[in-house]
Amino acid sequence: MEKEKEIQALKERLNNVEKQLQRRSNDFKAVKIAIFAVIGIFLLLALIGIIQFVSAG
């Protein structure tokens, strides 16, 4: 009886840890997308600046 309670408690803890890992994974994906968006915008603006510089010269 006591071992069954311990097993249930361990299962609950394992489920909680798995949920936390899924949340962190989703957060990491969001941060990754945000970083790529910032880099993409920076590269686009740099390309526009280079085109303007070349066409003005």
C-alpha positions as CSV (number, residue, x, y, z in Angstrom):
1,M,0.0,0.0,0.0
2,E,2.8,2.4,0.9
3,K,4.7,1.6,-2.3
4,E,1.7,2.3,-4.4
5,K,1.4,5.8,-2.8
6,E,5.1,6.4,-3.5
7,I,4.7,5.2,-7.1
8,Q,1.7,7.5,-7.6
9,A,3.6,10.4,-6.1
10,L,6.6,9.8,-8.4
11,K,4.2,9.6,-11.4
12,E,2.7,12.9,-10.5
13,R,6.1,14.5,-10.1
14,L,7.3,13.1,-13.4
15,N,4.2,14.5,-15.1
16,N,4.9,17.9,-13.6
17,V,8.5,17.9,-14.8
18,E,7.4,16.8,-18.3
19,K,4.9,19.7,-18.4
20,Q,7.6,22.2,-17.3
21,L,10.0,20.9,-20.0
22,Q,7.3,21.3,-22.7
23,R,6.7,24.9,-21.5
24,R,10.4,25.7,-21.7
25,S,10.6,24.1,-25.2
26,N,7.8,26.4,-26.3
27,D,9.4,29.4,-24.8
28,F,12.7,28.6,-26.5
29,K,10.9,28.3,-29.8
30,A,9.4,31.7,-29.3
31,V,12.7,33.3,-28.4
32,K,14.3,31.6,-31.4
33,I,11.7,33.0,-33.8
34,A,12.1,36.5,-32.3
35,I,15.8,36.4,-32.7
36,F,15.5,35.3,-36.4
37,A,12.9,38.1,-37.0
38,V,15.2,40.8,-35.6
39,I,18.2,39.5,-37.6
40,G,16.0,39.3,-40.8
41,I,14.8,42.9,-40.3
42,F,18.4,44.0,-39.7
43,L,19.6,42.3,-42.9
44,L,16.7,43.8,-44.9
45,L,17.5,47.3,-43.7
46,A,21.2,46.8,-44.4
47,L,20.4,45.6,-47.9
48,I,18.2,48.6,-48.6
49,G,21.0,50.9,-47.3
50,I,23.5,49.2,-49.6
51,I,21.1,49.5,-52.6
52,Q,20.6,53.2,-51.9
53,F,24.3,53.8,-51.5
54,V,25.2,52.1,-54.8
55,S,22.3,53.8,-56.8
56,A,23.3,57.2,-55.4
57,G,26.9,56.8,-56.5
